[in-house]
Amino acid sequence: MIPIGDDNPSRHLPTVTWSLIAINVVVFLYELTLRPGALDRFVIEWGVIPHDILLLLANPFDTSLDVWATLLTSQFLHGGWAHIIGNMLFLWVFGDNIEDALGHFIYLAFYLASGVVAALAQTLVIGASTIPSIGASGAIAGVLGAYLILYPLAQIKILVPLFILFWTVRLPALLVIGWWFAQQFFYGVGSLTQAALGGIAFWAHIGGFVAGVILILPFIPRARRRQRAPIYFYPTNDSPWS
């Protein structure tokens, strides 16, 4: 299921969501300019390396701030076109409503905190791997968790491909996001029996999602109040296929 929009109007311009998308795209375009060796060094420098994080967790008073910083910087790196397009599509569809519910600054803190928890979850599950972990998936999983709590019955526009034909259906967020999380959990458990530590960071998705569900709970009253406010902005994430 590929979400391409929702029927959930925003009341304010989602400037933070747009900015996050822009930053991710700019960083990815910069990655494309790097030669393979330089790109590897760039990812190693700014991506999360579980081995290094575990060392710091064992000694939290270590002054290696650059390693801690990778918990944030890694959220803006991506490993390919499919990686960034998929992530930015999900952020475009779901991010504006969570920004609308929380307000710009709280939303940014919520997004980054979900990404940090996601990276820590992946680190704690896979152990002392030296393979860098990158991507906005964990932070966006937090957005999905919050969306599920706040708007479980919101209608999500899903693109359904069949050979060369495409059409859209509308399904409740509870089903769309619930199915997505079930997949992540299923594959995450399956990955525990595999020797390879690379590939998709399923436990980052799971950790980010759980973080989003928990972090949004204190803000439910605030979100409800903002939902009753007048609509100053109408959504721009409607799909051209709808």
C-alpha positions in Angstrom: 0.0 0.0 0.0 1.4 3.4 -1.1 -0.1 6.4 0.7 -0.3 9.4 -1.5 -2.6 11.7 0.5 -5.3 12.0 3.1 -8.7 13.7 3.6 -7.5 15.4 6.8 -7.3 19.2 6.3 -4.5 21.2 7.9 -5.2 24.5 9.6 -1.7 26.1 9.4 1.1 26.0 6.9 3.3 23.0 7.6 6.5 24.9 7.3 8.6 22.6 9.4 7.5 19.5 7.4 8.3 21.3 4.2 11.7 22.4 5.6 12.5 18.8 6.7 11.7 17.5 3.3 13.8 20.2 1.6 16.8 19.6 3.9 16.7 15.8 3.3 16.5 16.4 -0.5 19.4 18.8 -0.5 21.6 16.5 1.6 20.7 13.6 -0.7 21.6 15.6 -3.8 24.9 16.5 -2.2 25.5 12.8 -1.6 25.0 12.2 -5.3 27.9 14.5 -6.1 30.4 12.5 -4.0 32.6 9.8 -5.4 32.1 6.4 -3.9 35.1 6.6 -1.5 34.1 10.1 -0.4 30.5 9.0 0.0 31.5 6.1 2.2 33.5 8.5 4.5 30.6 10.9 4.6 28.2 8.2 5.7 30.6 6.8 8.3 31.2 10.3 9.7 27.5 11.4 9.9 25.6 8.1 10.2 24.9 6.3 13.4 27.4 3.5 14.1 25.9 1.2 16.8 29.3 0.1 18.1 30.3 3.7 18.9 26.9 4.5 20.5 27.1 1.4 22.7 30.5 2.5 23.9 29.1 5.9 24.8 26.1 4.4 26.5 28.5 2.4 28.7 30.3 5.7 29.5 27.7 8.5 29.1 30.1 11.1 30.5 32.4 10.7 27.5 33.0 14.0 25.7 32.6 12.5 22.2 29.8 14.9 21.3 30.4 14.2 17.6 29.2 10.6 18.1 26.1 11.7 20.0 25.4 14.2 17.2 25.1 11.4 14.7 21.8 10.5 16.3 20.5 13.6 14.7 22.6 14.0 11.6 21.9 10.4 10.5 18.3 11.3 10.2 19.0 13.4 7.1 21.1 10.9 5.1 19.6 8.4 2.7 21.0 5.4 0.8 19.3 5.7 -2.6 16.4 7.1 -4.6 13.8 4.6 -3.3 14.9 5.3 0.3 14.4 9.0 0.1 11.3 9.0 -2.1 9.5 6.6 0.2 10.5 8.5 3.3 9.6 11.9 2.0 6.3 10.7 0.6 5.3 9.4 4.0 6.4 12.6 5.7 4.5 14.7 3.1 1.3 12.8 3.7 1.3 12.4 7.5 3.7 15.1 8.8 1.5 18.2 8.1 -1.3 17.0 10.4 1.1 16.3 13.3 2.7 19.6 12.9 -0.7 21.2 12.9 -1.6 19.4 16.1 1.6 20.2 18.0 2.7 23.5 16.6 5.9 24.1 14.7 8.5 24.0 17.5 7.1 21.1 19.5 6.6 19.2 16.3 10.3 19.6 15.4 11.4 18.4 18.8 8.9 15.5 18.6 10.3 14.5 15.2 13.9 14.6 16.1 13.3 12.9 19.5 11.5 10.0 17.7 14.4 9.7 15.4 16.9 9.5 18.3 14.8 6.9 20.1 14.6 4.9 16.8 18.4 4.9 16.4 18.9 3.8 20.0 16.3 1.0 19.6 18.1 -0.3 16.5 21.4 -0.1 18.2 20.3 -1.9 21.3 18.7 -4.7 19.3 21.4 -5.4 16.7 24.4 -4.9 19.0 27.9 -3.6 18.3 27.7 -3.4 14.5 30.1 -1.1 12.7 27.7 -0.6 9.8 26.3 2.9 9.7 22.6 3.4 10.1 21.0 6.3 8.2 17.6 7.6 7.1 14.6 9.5 8.3 12.5 6.4 8.7 12.7 6.2 12.5 11.6 9.9 12.9 8.8 9.4 10.3 7.7 6.2 12.1 7.2 8.5 15.2 4.9 10.7 13.1 2.9 7.6 12.0 2.5 6.6 15.6 1.2 10.0 16.5 -1.1 10.1 13.5 -2.6 6.7 14.5 -3.4 8.0 18.0 -4.8 11.3 16.9 -6.6 10.4 13.6 -7.3 6.7 13.6 -10.4 7.1 11.3 -8.9 9.7 8.9 -9.2 8.5 5.3 -5.9 7.8 3.7 -5.6 7.7 -0.1 -3.8 4.6 -1.2 -2.2 4.1 -4.6 -2.9 0.5 -5.9 -0.7 -0.6 -8.8 -1.8 -3.4 -11.1 0.7 -4.1 -13.9 0.7 -0.8 -15.8 -2.6 0.5 -14.3 -3.0 2.5 -11.1 -6.1 3.5 -9.1 -6.7 4.9 -5.6 -8.8 3.7 -2.7 -9.5 5.3 0.6 -8.8 3.4 3.8 -8.8 4.5 7.5 -5.5 5.3 9.0 -6.0 2.6 11.6 -5.9 0.0 8.9 -3.1 1.6 6.8 -0.7 2.4 9.6 -1.7 -0.6 11.6 -0.8 -2.9 8.7 2.5 -1.0 8.2 3.5 -1.5 11.8 2.5 -5.2 11.7 4.8 -5.6 8.8 7.7 -3.8 10.5 7.2 -6.0 13.6 7.0 -9.2 11.6 10.2 -8.5 9.6 11.9 -7.1 12.7 11.4 -10.3 14.6 12.5 -12.3 11.5 15.7 -10.2 11.2 16.8 -11.4 14.7 17.6 -14.8 13.3 19.7 -13.4 10.4 23.4 -13.0 10.6 23.5 -10.0 8.4 23.2 -6.7 10.3 22.8 -4.4 7.3 19.7 -3.7 5.2 16.5 -2.2 6.5 16.5 -1.0 10.1 13.2 -2.5 11.1 13.8 -2.0 14.8 14.4 1.7 14.2 10.9 1.8 12.6 9.5 -0.1 15.6 11.3 2.1 18.1 10.4 5.3 16.4 6.7 4.3 16.1 6.5 3.4 19.8 8.2 6.6 20.7 5.7 8.6 18.7 2.7 6.8 20.3 4.1 7.6 23.8 5.3 11.1 23.1 2.0 12.3 21.6 -0.1 11.2 24.6 0.6 14.4 26.8 -0.3 16.5 23.8 -3.7 15.0 23.0 -5.7 17.8 24.7 -3.6 20.4 22.8 -4.2 18.6 19.6 -8.0 18.6 20.2 -8.0 22.3 21.0 -6.1 23.1 17.8 -8.5 20.9 15.8 -11.4 23.1 16.9 -9.6 26.2 15.7 -10.6 27.9 12.4 -9.0 26.5 9.2 -6.5 28.9 7.8 -4.9 26.5 5.4 -6.1 23.8 3.2 -4.1 20.7 2.5 -1.7 20.5 -0.4 -1.0 16.7 -0.2 -3.9 15.8 -2.4 -2.8 13.5 -5.1 -3.0 14.2 -8.8 -4.3 10.6 -9.1 -7.4 11.2 -6.9 
